């Protein structure tokens, strides 16, 4: 079962971000968003693919994304 993933790209690889994204996809990442401003790619992958994702040239780090958060409706009471 795939899990949400955050990939941090090395600043030196940002000029070749398209190639990094393609290599990550080949290594098993389903890319959701590419955020060059913060050198981050979000997506999903099988935990067994993490080592292959970390081995991609230009990748600084790969980690499982934490749970999201939501803002309650303004009419709800204090949580």
C-alpha positions in Angstrom: 0.0 0.0 0.0 1.5 3.3 -1.0 2.0 6.1 1.6 2.3 9.9 1.3 5.9 10.9 0.7 7.9 14.2 0.8 11.1 14.3 -1.3 13.6 17.1 -0.6 15.7 18.0 -3.6 19.3 19.2 -3.3 19.7 22.9 -4.2 22.3 22.0 -6.7 19.9 19.8 -8.6 17.0 22.4 -9.0 18.2 23.3 -12.4 17.6 19.7 -13.5 14.4 19.3 -11.6 12.6 17.7 -14.6 15.2 14.9 -14.7 14.9 14.4 -11.0 11.1 14.1 -11.2 11.4 11.6 -14.1 14.0 9.5 -12.2 11.8 9.5 -9.1 8.8 8.3 -11.1 10.9 5.5 -12.6 12.0 4.5 -9.0 8.3 4.2 -7.9 7.1 7.7 -6.9 3.6 8.8 -8.0 4.2 12.5 -8.1 1.4 14.8 -6.9 3.1 18.2 -6.8 6.4 19.7 -7.6 7.3 22.7 -5.5 10.6 24.2 -6.8 10.3 27.2 -4.5 10.9 25.0 -1.5 12.9 22.2 -3.3 10.2 19.7 -2.5 8.2 17.1 -4.4 5.1 15.4 -2.9 3.7 12.1 -3.9 3.1 8.6 -2.9 5.1 5.4 -3.0 5.4 1.9 -1.5 7.6 1.9 1.6 9.7 -0.7 -0.2 10.7 1.9 -2.8 12.1 4.4 -0.3 15.7 3.1 -0.8 15.5 3.5 -4.6 14.0 7.0 -4.2 16.8 8.0 -1.9 19.4 6.7 -4.4 18.1 9.1 -7.2 20.8 11.7 -8.0 19.7 15.1 -6.7 17.6 13.8 -3.9 18.5 15.2 -0.5 15.9 13.3 1.5 12.9 11.1 1.4 10.4 10.8 4.3 7.0 9.6 4.9 4.6 12.6 5.1 2.8 13.0 8.4 -0.9 13.2 8.7 -2.6 16.2 7.3 -4.6 18.7 9.2 -7.8 20.5 8.7 -9.4 23.7 10.0 -12.8 23.3 11.6 -15.8 25.1 10.3 -15.9 28.7 11.8 -19.3 27.9 13.4 -17.9 25.0 15.4 -17.0 25.4 19.1 -13.5 25.4 20.4 -11.9 22.0 19.9 
